[in-house]
Amino acid sequence: MGVYVDGNEFGHPRLGMRIGKRAGKAVFRVRSRRRMREAFRKLQHELAPMDYVVIIRSIELTSAECESMLRNLADRAIRKLERSR
């Protein structure tokens, strides 16, 4: 799983997801998207107002794992974005 971050002018975080067909069957892909949206919904008040694009690969995660992974990857992506500016 990976996260790309970019600024936005809306004042709140937004989520975009990409999951290819190689990641698995439709049931897996839909379940992964649903879990990631729920994790983002829970974390959106803690996240900086940026656009987050999550790349989901073939890893099946629980909701708690999605939440912790999203938090860690978002923090890392924001630090990397700040260093490049």
N, C-alpha and C positions, 0 to 999 in steps of 0.2 A: 504494500500500500504506500502511496506517496501523496504529498500535498503540494500544490502550487499556490502561492499567495500573491495578490496584487491589491493595491489600494483601490478604494471606490469613493465616490462623492455622496453616497446615500446616508452615511452616518450609522449604519448597522451592518453586521456581517451577513454575507450571502454565501450559499453553498451551491456548488456545481459538482456533478459526479460523472465519471467516465468508467464504464465497465464493459469490456469487450466480450464477444461471444466465446473467446478462448478461455474465459474465466470459469465457465461451467454451464450447466443447463439453466433454462429460464428461471426455474424455481430458486436456484442458488442466487442468481443475479438479482432477482426481485427482493429476496430476503436480505441480501447484503445491502441493497439500497435502502430498504426500510430501516434496518438497524443503524445505518450511518446517518440517515435523516433524524432518527430519534436521538442519537448521541449528539448531533449538532444542535438540535432543539434544546437539549439540556445544558449545553455548554455555551450557547450563543451570547449569554449575558457576561461571560468571562472573556470572550474572544474580542480582539481588536476589530474595529469596523473596516473589514477588508473583504475581498472576494477570495473564497477558498475553493479550489478545484481539487477534488479527491480522486485519485486514480486507484481503483480497486482491482486487485489481482486475484488469483485463485485461492485465497486464504479465507476459510470460513471462520468468522469471529463471533463471539458472543457480544451482547450489547455493552457489557462492562468493558470488554477488551476494545471495542470500537471507540468508546468514550475516552479511555486512557490513551489509546494510540492516536486519536485525533488531537487530543490536547498536546501530546508530546510533539507530534509532527507539525502542528500549527506553530508552537513556540519555536521550534527549530527553523521553520521556514521564515518566520518573522525576523528572527535574528539574522538569518542569511540575507534577507531583503534589506535590512538596516545597514549591514556591512557593505552591501554593494552600492548604496546611495552616497 
